[in-house]
Amino acid sequence: MTAPARPLSVRKQDTLQRFEKDVDAWVSTASLDGTPYLMPLSFLWTNDSLLLSTTATNPTARNLRANPVVQLTVGEVRDVIHVTGTVEIVEVTDAESEAFAAKAGFDPRPLDHYPFFRVRPTKIQAWREVNELKDRVLMDAGIWLV
């Protein structure tokens, strides 16, 4: 039996808790010619954005530099958070890099060519079952709707 749909305020709170606790997201990028690429990456939710780090030479990093639009998915098929956002390469604070390393279980700072990417969400959707699809948008145009 399907659980009742969560109110949007509960869904937002659940989403923020998942951002704090979940470690990895599926990151979808596309090259300028439209070729898609999907890769799991660890993330840190900080300052209303997600921090990612990956080697500068892989397709994800190349795509993010060429086309700064990204989609990320956190969770499972029946408890999913879908994020669309824009990306910039950033220098992170010591506190951010230490928090990223602690959460992700690896520290990219001593590695050569591991930039940090900051994803600023423009749209966030969250749903568990079909009864939550109608009101799945929690953020639009970078503004929380709840």
N, CA and C atoms as an extended XYZ file, in Angstrom:
438
Properties=species:S:1:pos:R:3:atomname:S:1:resname:S:1:resid:I:1 pbc="F F F"
N         0.842       -1.185        0.000 N   MET     1
C         0.000        0.000        0.000 CA  MET     1
C         0.883        1.243        0.000 C   MET     1
N         0.514        2.204       -0.779 N   THR     2
C         1.259        3.449       -0.894 CA  THR     2
C         0.968        4.342        0.312 C   THR     2
N         2.025        4.888        0.897 N   ALA     3
C         1.864        5.832        2.006 CA  ALA     3
C         1.240        7.121        1.487 C   ALA     3
N         0.554        7.869        2.355 N   PRO     4
C        -0.013        9.148        1.920 CA  PRO     4
C         1.093       10.095        1.441 C   PRO     4
N         0.757       10.955        0.506 N   ALA     5
C         1.712       11.945        0.000 CA  ALA     5
C         2.141       12.867        1.143 C   ALA     5
N         3.424       13.169        1.179 N   ARG     6
C         3.941       14.084        2.194 CA  ARG     6
C         3.624       15.526        1.812 C   ARG     6
N         3.298       16.367        2.799 N   PRO     7
C         3.152       17.797        2.500 CA  PRO     7
C         4.486       18.347        1.974 C   PRO     7
N         4.433       19.405        1.196 N   LEU     8
C         5.660       19.979        0.617 CA  LEU     8
C         6.670       20.374        1.689 C   LEU     8
N         6.204       20.893        2.811 N   SER     9
C         7.138       21.293        3.868 CA  SER     9
C         7.894       20.089        4.417 C   SER     9
N         7.230       18.959        4.529 N   VAL    10
C         7.887       17.730        4.994 CA  VAL    10
C         8.850       17.228        3.927 C   VAL    10
N         8.429       17.307        2.683 N   ARG    11
C         9.304       16.863        1.588 CA  ARG    11
C        10.579       17.705        1.522 C   ARG    11
N        10.437       19.009        1.748 N   LYS    12
C        11.632       19.867        1.761 CA  LYS    12
C        12.553       19.462        2.912 C   LYS    12
N        11.992       19.259        4.092 N   GLN    13
C        12.805       18.858        5.249 CA  GLN    13
C        13.471       17.517        4.996 C   GLN    13
N        12.746       16.565        4.427 N   ASP    14
C        13.321       15.260        4.085 CA  ASP    14
C        14.453       15.411        3.075 C   ASP    14
N        14.270       16.299        2.109 N   THR    15
C        15.293       16.548        1.092 CA  THR    15
C        16.555       17.104        1.731 C   THR    15
N        16.418       18.092        2.599 N   LEU    16
C        17.589       18.679        3.261 CA  LEU    16
C        18.294       17.653        4.142 C   LEU    16
N        17.529       16.781        4.793 N   GLN    17
C        18.154       15.721        5.593 CA  GLN    17
C        18.923       14.747        4.716 C   GLN    17
N        18.365       14.411        3.549 N   ARG    18
C        19.071       13.513        2.620 CA  ARG    18
C        20.353       14.169        2.117 C   ARG    18
N        20.294       15.480        1.833 N   PHE    19
C        21.503       16.183        1.398 CA  PHE    19
C        22.578       16.124        2.477 C   PHE    19
N        22.187       16.179        3.726 N   GLU    20
C        23.149       16.117        4.831 CA  GLU    20
C        23.706       14.709        5.006 C   GLU    20
N        22.867       13.683        4.853 N   LYS    21
C        23.269       12.315        5.196 CA  LYS    21
C        23.783       11.501        4.020 C   LYS    21
N        23.163       11.630        2.850 N   ASP    22
C        23.608       10.832        1.703 CA  ASP    22
C        24.991       11.303        1.272 C   ASP    22
N        25.759       10.384        0.760 N   VAL    23
C        27.145       10.680        0.388 CA  VAL    23
C        27.302       10.873       -1.115 C   VAL    23
N        26.559       10.101       -1.897 N   ASP    24
C        26.779       10.073       -3.340 CA  ASP    24
C        25.539       10.468       -4.124 C   ASP    24
N        25.780       10.978       -5.317 N   ALA    25
C        24.716       11.330       -6.254 CA  ALA    25
C        25.107       10.833       -7.640 C   ALA    25
N        24.115       10.547       -8.447 N   TRP    26
C        24.365       10.301       -9.857 CA  TRP    26
C        24.395       11.662      -10.541 C   TRP    26
N        25.482       11.947      -11.236 N   VAL    27
C        25.702       13.245      -11.863 CA  VAL    27
C        25.630       13.065      -13.373 C   VAL    27
N        24.713       13.802      -13.998 N   SER    28
C        24.512       13.712      -15.427 CA  SER    28
C        24.958       15.007      -16.088 C   SER    28
N        25.876       14.873      -17.037 N   THR    29
C        26.385       16.027      -17.781 CA  THR    29
C        26.243       15.741      -19.274 C   THR    29
N        26.477       16.768      -20.058 N   ALA    30
C        26.475       16.604      -21.512 CA  ALA    30
C        27.570       17.465      -22.103 C   ALA    30
N        28.201       16.937      -23.121 N   SER    31
C        29.202       17.714      -23.844 CA  SER    31
C        28.491       18.744      -24.716 C   SER    31
N        29.258       19.633      -25.324 N   LEU    32
C        28.638       20.661      -26.168 CA  LEU    32
C        27.917       20.070      -27.375 C   LEU    32
N        28.336       18.864      -27.820 N   ASP    33
C        27.624       18.237      -28.936 CA  ASP    33
C        26.420       17.417      -28.464 C   ASP    33
N        26.152       17.450      -27.145 N   GLY    34
C        24.980       16.779      -26.600 CA  GLY    34
C        25.207       15.361      -26.113 C   GLY    34
N        26.435       14.867      -26.201 N   THR    35
C        26.705       13.509      -25.737 CA  THR    35
C        26.566       13.444      -24.224 C   THR    35
N        25.666       12.592      -23.721 N   PRO    36
C        25.461       12.519      -22.274 CA  PRO    36
C        26.535       11.675      -21.582 C   PRO    36
N        26.715       11.952      -20.300 N   TYR    37
C        27.638       11.166      -19.486 CA  TYR    37
C        27.082       11.125      -18.069 C   TYR    37
N        27.050        9.936      -17.486 N   LEU    38
C        26.506        9.733      -16.152 CA  LEU    38
C        27.578        9.111      -15.269 C   LEU    38
N        27.770        9.701      -14.075 N   MET    39
C        28.820        9.226      -13.180 CA  MET    39
C        28.399        9.435      -11.728 C   MET    39
N        28.665        8.469      -10.850 N   PRO    40
C        28.407        8.700       -9.430 CA  PRO    40
C        29.550        9.508       -8.816 C   PRO    40
N        29.194       10.516       -8.041 N   LEU    41
C        30.187       11.331       -7.349 CA  LEU    41
C        29.709       11.614       -5.931 C   LEU    41
N        30.654       11.748       -5.025 N   SER    42
C        30.333       12.182       -3.667 CA  SER    42
C        30.042       13.666       -3.682 C   SER    42
N        29.228       14.114       -2.710 N   PHE    43
C        28.885       15.527       -2.648 CA  PHE    43
C        28.805       15.981       -1.198 C   PHE    43
N        28.889       17.285       -1.037 N   LEU    44
C        28.673       17.934        0.254 CA  LEU    44
C        27.675       19.059        0.040 C   LEU    44
N        26.612       19.081        0.839 N   TRP    45
C        25.633       20.169        0.810 CA  TRP    45
C        26.140       21.256        1.733 C   TRP    45
N        26.375       22.443        1.196 N   THR    46
C        26.880       23.552        1.988 CA  THR    46
C        26.448       24.870        1.367 C   THR    46
N        26.020       25.793        2.192 N   ASN    47
C        25.640       27.123        1.712 CA  ASN    47
C        24.637       27.057        0.557 C   ASN    47
N        23.628       26.206        0.691 N   ASP    48
C        22.594       26.040       -0.329 CA  ASP    48
C        23.134       25.625       -1.694 C   ASP    48
N        24.236       24.888       -1.684 N   SER    49
C        24.796       24.370       -2.928 CA  SER    49
C        25.419       23.007       -2.648 C   SER    49
N        25.741       22.303       -3.711 N   LEU    50
C        26.398       21.007       -3.583 CA  LEU    50
C        27.814       21.135       -4.108 C   LEU    50
N        28.766       20.637       -3.341 N   LEU    51
C        30.159       20.599       -3.786 CA  LEU    51
C        30.480       19.203       -4.297 C   LEU    51
N        31.127       19.151       -5.446 N   LEU    52
C        31.598       17.913       -6.052 CA  LEU    52
C        33.080       18.071       -6.327 C   LEU    52
N        33.779       16.960       -6.440 N   SER    53
C        35.163       17.006       -6.894 CA  SER    53
C        35.441       15.747       -7.691 C   SER    53
N        36.128       15.924       -8.801 N   THR    54
C        36.517       14.800       -9.634 CA  THR    54
C        37.739       15.214      -10.441 C   THR    54
N        38.453       14.242      -10.930 N   THR    55
C        39.656       14.558      -11.688 CA  THR    55
C        39.322       15.388      -12.933 C   THR    55
N        40.158       16.352      -13.202 N   ALA    56
C        39.915       17.298      -14.297 CA  ALA    56
C        39.917       16.635      -15.668 C   ALA    56
N        40.449       15.430      -15.756 N   THR    57
C        40.591       14.789      -17.061 CA  THR    57
C        39.448       13.862      -17.435 C   THR    57
N        38.486       13.637      -16.528 N   ASN    58
C        37.408       12.715      -16.904 CA  ASN    58
C        36.292       13.457      -17.638 C   ASN    58
N        35.398       12.721      -18.308 N   PRO    59
C        34.339       13.367      -19.086 CA  PRO    59
C        33.438       14.284      -18.265 C   PRO    59
N        33.157       13.937      -17.012 N   THR    60
C        32.297       14.795      -16.197 CA  THR    60
C        32.906       16.173      -16.042 C   THR    60
N        34.163       16.235      -15.659 N   ALA    61
C        34.830       17.528      -15.467 CA  ALA    61
C        34.929       18.299      -16.783 C   ALA    61
N        35.277       17.619      -17.847 N   ARG    62
C        35.362       18.294      -19.151 CA  ARG    62
C        33.993       18.852      -19.555 C   ARG    62
N        32.950       18.056      -19.348 N   ASN    63
C        31.606       18.515      -19.700 CA  ASN    63
C        31.183       19.705      -18.844 C   ASN    63
N        31.474       19.657      -17.551 N   LEU    64
C        31.082       20.756      -16.670 CA  LEU    64
C        31.798       22.057      -17.031 C   LEU    64
N        33.043       21.959      -17.475 N   ARG    65
C        33.755       23.165      -17.897 CA  ARG    65
C        33.163       23.723      -19.195 C   ARG    65
N        32.745       22.847      -20.090 N   ALA    66
C        32.220       23.288      -21.386 CA  ALA    66
C        30.743       23.657      -21.332 C   ALA    66
N        29.997       22.982      -20.478 N   ASN    67
C        28.542       23.147      -20.423 CA  ASN    67
C        28.133       23.098      -18.952 C   ASN    67
N        27.987       24.235      -18.308 N   PRO    68
C        27.808       24.255      -16.855 CA  PRO    68
C        26.405       23.920      -16.351 C   PRO    68
N        25.606       23.238      -17.157 N   VAL    69
C        24.291       22.784      -16.704 CA  VAL    69
C        24.425       21.313      -16.321 C   VAL    69
N        23.880       20.965      -15.158 N   VAL    70
C        24.047       19.612      -14.641 CA  VAL    70
C        22.737       19.135      -14.034 C   VAL    70
N        22.564       17.831      -14.011 N   GLN    71
C        21.471       17.215      -13.274 CA  GLN    71
C        22.072       16.173      -12.352 C   GLN    71
N        21.560       16.132      -11.116 N   LEU    72
C        22.003       15.160      -10.123 CA  LEU    72
C        20.785       14.457       -9.561 C   LEU    72
N        20.961       13.203       -9.228 N   THR    73
C        19.900       12.449       -8.589 CA  THR    73
C        20.451       11.809       -7.333 C   THR    73
N        19.728       11.997       -6.237 N   VAL    74
C        20.089       11.431       -4.941 CA  VAL    74
C        18.958       10.508       -4.530 C   VAL    74
N        19.301        9.337       -4.023 N   GLY    75
C        18.283        8.452       -3.486 CA  GLY    75
C        18.006        7.262       -4.364 C   GLY    75
N        16.861        6.699       -4.115 N   GLU    76
C        16.444        5.473       -4.781 CA  GLU    76
C        15.253        5.770       -5.682 C   GLU    76
N        14.876        4.797       -6.475 N   VAL    77
C        13.786        4.976       -7.426 CA  VAL    77
C        12.509        5.431       -6.725 C   VAL    77
N        12.227        4.904       -5.551 N   ARG    78
C        10.987        5.246       -4.847 CA  ARG    78
C        11.209        6.198       -3.678 C   ARG    78
N        12.287        6.930       -3.751 N   ASP    79
C        12.543        8.024       -2.793 CA  ASP    79
C        13.666        8.853       -3.403 C   ASP    79
N        13.319        9.640       -4.398 N   VAL    80
C        14.310       10.301       -5.239 CA  VAL    80
C        14.261       11.819       -5.083 C   VAL    80
N        15.436       12.405       -5.187 N   ILE    81
C        15.581       13.859       -5.251 CA  ILE    81
C        16.310       14.143       -6.558 C   ILE    81
N        15.706       14.962       -7.364 N   HIS    82
C        16.284       15.299       -8.671 CA  HIS    82
C        16.622       16.789       -8.678 C   HIS    82
N        17.880       17.101       -8.962 N   VAL    83
C        18.373       18.474       -8.908 CA  VAL    83
C        18.864       18.888      -10.292 C   VAL    83
N        18.428       20.031      -10.744 N   THR    84
C        18.985       20.672      -11.936 CA  THR    84
C        19.703       21.914      -11.435 C   THR    84
N        20.898       22.167      -11.962 N   GLY    85
C        21.629       23.323      -11.483 CA  GLY    85
C        22.682       23.801      -12.456 C   GLY    85
N        23.346       24.854      -12.045 N   THR    86
C        24.462       25.398      -12.802 CA  THR    86
C        25.727       25.223      -11.971 C   THR    86
N        26.839       25.099      -12.660 N   VAL    87
C        28.104       24.738      -12.022 CA  VAL    87
C        29.165       25.789      -12.288 C   VAL    87
N        30.012       25.977      -11.268 N   GLU    88
C        31.227       26.767      -11.454 CA  GLU    88
C        32.363       26.064      -10.721 C   GLU    88
N        33.560       26.215      -11.252 N   ILE    89
C        34.751       25.704      -10.565 CA  ILE    89
C        35.096       26.727       -9.497 C   ILE    89
N        35.348       26.237       -8.270 N   VAL    90
C        35.557       27.151       -7.149 CA  VAL    90
C        36.751       26.730       -6.304 C   VAL    90
N        37.283       27.717       -5.606 N   GLU    91
C        38.205       27.465       -4.508 CA  GLU    91
C        37.341       27.331       -3.269 C   GLU    91
N        37.546       26.285       -2.504 N   VAL    92
C        36.713       26.076       -1.320 CA  VAL    92
C        37.471       26.488       -0.068 C   VAL    92
N        36.717       26.767        0.979 N   THR    93
C        37.338       27.109        2.253 CA  THR    93
C        37.930       25.852        2.880 C   THR    93
N        38.800       26.046        3.848 N   ASP    94
C        39.350       24.898        4.567 CA  ASP    94
C        38.241       24.097        5.227 C   ASP    94
N        37.273       24.801        5.803 N   ALA    95
C        36.170       24.111        6.472 CA  ALA    95
C        35.363       23.272        5.479 C   ALA    95
N        35.108       23.819        4.289 N   GLU    96
C        34.366       23.060        3.279 CA  GLU    96
C        35.147       21.839        2.813 C   GLU    96
N        36.439       22.015        2.545 N   SER    97
C        37.226       20.887        2.054 CA  SER    97
C        37.372       19.800        3.120 C   SER    97
N        37.499       20.194        4.374 N   GLU    98
C        37.579       19.210        5.456 CA  GLU    98
C        36.244       18.488        5.629 C   GLU    98
N        35.152       19.216        5.534 N   ALA    99
C        33.831       18.591        5.642 CA  ALA    99
C        33.582       17.645        4.464 C   ALA    99
N        33.990       18.051        3.272 N   PHE   100
C        33.851       17.190        2.101 CA  PHE   100
C        34.630       15.901        2.301 C   PHE   100
N        35.888       16.023        2.727 N   ALA   101
C        36.738       14.844        2.930 CA  ALA   101
C        36.147       13.916        3.985 C   ALA   101
N        35.636       14.476        5.067 N   ALA   102
C        35.056       13.654        6.132 CA  ALA   102
C        33.815       12.915        5.639 C   ALA   102
N        32.969       13.602        4.892 N   LYS   103
C        31.738       12.981        4.423 CA  LYS   103
C        31.992       11.965        3.314 C   LYS   103
N        32.839       12.341        2.347 N   ALA   104
C        33.068       11.508        1.175 CA  ALA   104
C        33.985       10.318        1.453 C   ALA   104
N        34.813       10.440        2.488 N   GLY   105
C        35.765        9.367        2.760 CA  GLY   105
C        37.017        9.451        1.906 C   GLY   105
N        37.166       10.544        1.193 N   PHE   106
C        38.414       10.782        0.467 CA  PHE   106
C        38.640       12.282        0.370 C   PHE   106
N        39.903       12.655        0.339 N   ASP   107
C        40.286       14.061        0.335 CA  ASP   107
C        40.946       14.397       -0.998 C   ASP   107
N        40.283       15.175       -1.844 N   PRO   108
C        40.870       15.502       -3.143 CA  PRO   108
C        41.982       16.543       -3.079 C   PRO   108
N        42.137       17.237       -1.955 N   ARG   109
C        43.106       18.336       -1.885 CA  ARG   109
C        44.536       17.928       -2.217 C   ARG   109
N        45.053       16.800       -1.716 N   PRO   110
C        46.441       16.476       -2.054 CA  PRO   110
C        46.621       15.873       -3.450 C   PRO   110
N        45.530       15.621       -4.151 N   LEU   111
C        45.610       15.010       -5.472 CA  LEU   111
C        45.772       16.086       -6.539 C   LEU   111
N        46.569       15.784       -7.542 N   ASP   112
C        46.738       16.722       -8.648 CA  ASP   112
C        45.482       16.755       -9.510 C   ASP   112
N        45.099       17.947       -9.898 N   HIS   113
C        44.034       18.136      -10.886 CA  HIS   113
C        42.675       17.598      -10.427 C   HIS   113
N        42.318       17.869       -9.187 N   TYR   114
C        40.994       17.530       -8.664 CA  TYR   114
C        40.287       18.817       -8.248 C   TYR   114
N        39.704       19.535       -9.201 N   PRO   115
C        39.017       20.776       -8.840 CA  PRO   115
C        37.713       20.497       -8.092 C   PRO   115
N        37.247       21.510       -7.394 N   PHE   116
C        35.927       21.469       -6.780 CA  PHE   116
C        34.948       22.189       -7.695 C   PHE   116
N        33.760       21.633       -7.798 N   PHE   117
C        32.675       22.212       -8.581 CA  PHE   117
C        31.537       22.529       -7.625 C   PHE   117
N        31.022       23.749       -7.699 N   ARG   118
C        29.872       24.132       -6.877 CA  ARG   118
C        28.625       24.119       -7.762 C   ARG   118
N        27.653       23.310       -7.379 N   VAL   119
C        26.381       23.222       -8.083 CA  VAL   119
C        25.371       24.086       -7.335 C   VAL   119
N        24.859       25.084       -8.013 N   ARG   120
C        23.806       25.931       -7.453 CA  ARG   120
C        22.480       25.445       -8.047 C   ARG   120
N        21.645       24.844       -7.207 N   PRO   121
C        20.385       24.309       -7.733 CA  PRO   121
C        19.484       25.404       -8.295 C   PRO   121
N        18.901       25.112       -9.445 N   THR   122
C        17.877       25.979      -10.020 CA  THR   122
C        16.503       25.331       -9.899 C   THR   122
N        16.500       23.997       -9.818 N   LYS   123
C        15.240       23.267       -9.652 CA  LYS   123
C        15.510       22.019       -8.820 C   LYS   123
N        14.660       21.781       -7.842 N   ILE   124
C        14.744       20.568       -7.033 CA  ILE   124
C        13.358       19.943       -7.008 C   ILE   124
N        13.337       18.649       -7.322 N   GLN   125
C        12.102       17.872       -7.278 CA  GLN   125
C        12.315       16.687       -6.336 C   GLN   125
N        11.273       16.283       -5.615 N   ALA   126
C        11.371       15.131       -4.726 CA  ALA   126
C        10.039       14.393       -4.707 C   ALA   126
N        10.131       13.061       -4.825 N   TRP   127
C         8.919       12.250       -4.746 CA  TRP   127
C         9.286       10.830       -4.353 C   TRP   127
N         8.286       10.135       -3.803 N   ARG   128
C         8.453        8.730       -3.439 CA  ARG   128
C         7.607        7.843       -4.344 C   ARG   128
N         6.345        8.139       -4.423 N   GLU   129
C         5.413        7.316       -5.200 CA  GLU   129
C         4.631        8.228       -6.146 C   GLU   129
N         3.804        7.617       -6.957 N   VAL   130
C         3.046        8.356       -7.959 CA  VAL   130
C         2.165        9.438       -7.327 C   VAL   130
N         1.731        9.227       -6.086 N   ASN   131
C         0.863       10.223       -5.448 CA  ASN   131
C         1.613       11.511       -5.083 C   ASN   131
N         2.936       11.532       -5.213 N   GLU   132
C         3.705       12.748       -4.953 CA  GLU   132
C         4.203       13.422       -6.235 C   GLU   132
N         3.910       12.833       -7.373 N   LEU   133
C         4.398       13.402       -8.631 CA  LEU   133
C         3.793       14.769       -8.931 C   LEU   133
N         2.529       14.952       -8.631 N   LYS   134
C         1.854       16.208       -8.968 CA  LYS   134
C         2.558       17.415       -8.343 C   LYS   134
N         2.956       17.319       -7.111 N   ASP   135
C         3.586       18.437       -6.393 CA  ASP   135
C         5.064       18.170       -6.115 C   ASP   135
N         5.773       17.616       -7.073 N   ARG   136
C         7.161       17.217       -6.824 CA  ARG   136
C         8.160       18.372       -6.830 C   ARG   136
N         7.819       19.522       -7.387 N   VAL   137
C         8.763       20.635       -7.494 CA  VAL   137
C         8.831       21.378       -6.156 C   VAL   137
N        10.009       21.384       -5.552 N   LEU   138
C        10.243       22.080       -4.285 CA  LEU   138
C        10.965       23.406       -4.493 C   LEU   138
N        11.774       23.492       -5.538 N   MET   139
C        12.509       24.704       -5.879 CA  MET   139
C        12.382       24.927       -7.365 C   MET   139
N        12.173       26.164       -7.749 N   ASP   140
C        12.128       26.511       -9.161 CA  ASP   140
C        12.796       27.864       -9.340 C   ASP   140
N        13.572       28.004      -10.397 N   ALA   141
C        14.328       29.230      -10.681 CA  ALA   141
C        15.206       29.622       -9.484 C   ALA   141
N        15.693       28.607       -8.753 N   GLY   142
C        16.584       28.855       -7.614 CA  GLY   142
C        15.891       29.309       -6.354 C   GLY   142
N        14.561       29.279       -6.323 N   ILE   143
C        13.791       29.745       -5.166 CA  ILE   143
C        12.971       28.594       -4.605 C   ILE   143
N        13.139       28.351       -3.288 N   TRP   144
C        12.322       27.349       -2.619 CA  TRP   144
C        10.857       27.763       -2.715 C   TRP   144
N         9.982       26.844       -3.061 N   LEU   145
C         8.556       27.129       -3.164 CA  LEU   145
C         7.843       26.891       -1.836 C   LEU   145
N         8.538       26.283       -0.903 N   VAL   146
C         7.986       26.025        0.441 CA  VAL   146
C         8.941       26.521        1.492 C   VAL   146
